[in-house]
């Protein structure tokens, strides 16, 4: 089981989330941008994206190891690789 730590900070158009994924004695860091529209669509009512980003990484880690996840990306990129992503985040 992976440990996922998320710290988000607000920017002009949304947030930048810094994510650390640790498992089996190693860790990797990521930077994920989240727009206000993405947060409103995928986690309605949320004031900030930490919980959404954590769920996004849980989703990704069931499909690929942390070493294959891009180190920097916008949240919307996940849907390009996994079309079911948005539906699962809204569920």
C-alpha positions as CSV (number, residue, x, y, z in Angstrom):
1,X,0.0,0.0,0.0
2,X,1.3,3.4,-0.9
3,X,1.3,6.4,1.3
4,X,0.1,9.6,-0.5
5,X,0.8,13.0,1.0
6,X,-0.8,16.1,-0.7
7,X,-0.1,19.8,0.1
8,X,-1.9,22.3,-2.2
9,X,-1.3,26.0,-2.6
10,X,-3.5,28.5,-4.4
11,X,-2.4,30.1,-7.6
12,X,-4.1,32.6,-9.9
13,X,-6.1,30.1,-11.9
14,X,-6.5,27.3,-9.3
15,X,-4.0,25.3,-7.3
16,X,-0.7,23.5,-7.4
17,X,-0.6,20.3,-5.4
18,X,2.7,18.9,-4.3
19,X,2.4,15.1,-3.9
20,X,4.7,12.6,-2.3
21,X,4.0,8.9,-2.9
22,X,6.0,6.5,-0.7
23,X,6.0,2.7,-0.8
24,X,8.5,-0.2,-0.3
25,X,11.2,2.1,1.0
26,X,11.2,4.6,-1.8
27,X,9.3,7.8,-2.5
28,X,8.7,10.0,-5.5
29,X,7.4,13.6,-5.7
30,X,4.9,15.1,-8.2
31,X,3.4,18.5,-9.0
32,X,-0.2,18.6,-10.2
33,X,-2.1,21.7,-11.3
34,X,-5.8,21.8,-10.7
35,X,-8.1,24.5,-12.2
36,X,-11.1,25.9,-10.4
37,X,-13.3,24.4,-13.1
38,X,-11.8,20.9,-12.6
39,X,-12.3,21.1,-8.8
40,X,-15.9,22.3,-9.2
41,X,-16.7,19.5,-11.8
42,X,-14.9,16.6,-10.1
43,X,-15.4,17.5,-6.4
44,X,-18.3,19.9,-6.1
45,X,-18.4,21.9,-3.0
46,X,-14.7,21.3,-2.1
47,X,-12.8,24.4,-1.1
48,X,-9.4,23.1,-2.1
49,X,-8.2,20.1,-4.1
50,X,-6.1,17.9,-1.7
51,X,-8.7,15.2,-1.3
52,X,-9.4,15.1,-5.1
53,X,-5.7,14.9,-5.9
54,X,-5.3,12.1,-3.3
55,X,-8.1,10.1,-5.0
56,X,-6.6,10.8,-8.4
57,X,-3.3,9.2,-7.2
58,X,-5.1,6.3,-5.7
59,X,-6.8,5.8,-9.1
60,X,-3.4,6.1,-11.0
61,X,-1.6,3.7,-8.6
62,X,-4.1,0.9,-9.2
63,X,-3.2,1.2,-12.9
64,X,0.6,1.8,-12.9
65,X,3.6,2.1,-10.5
66,X,4.6,5.5,-9.2
67,X,7.7,5.4,-11.4
68,X,5.6,5.6,-14.6
69,X,3.5,8.6,-13.5
70,X,4.6,11.9,-15.0
71,X,6.4,14.1,-12.5
72,X,4.4,17.2,-13.5
73,X,1.0,17.4,-15.1
74,X,-2.4,19.0,-15.1
75,X,-5.2,17.0,-13.6
76,X,-7.0,16.9,-17.0
77,X,-4.2,15.0,-18.5
78,X,-5.2,11.8,-16.7
79,X,-8.4,11.6,-18.8
80,X,-6.3,11.4,-22.0
81,X,-4.7,8.1,-20.7
82,X,-7.7,6.8,-18.8
83,X,-11.1,7.9,-20.2
84,X,-12.9,6.6,-17.2
85,X,-11.0,8.9,-14.8
86,X,-13.6,11.7,-14.5
87,X,-16.6,9.4,-14.0
88,X,-14.7,7.6,-11.2
89,X,-13.7,10.8,-9.5
90,X,-17.4,12.0,-9.6
91,X,-18.7,8.7,-8.2
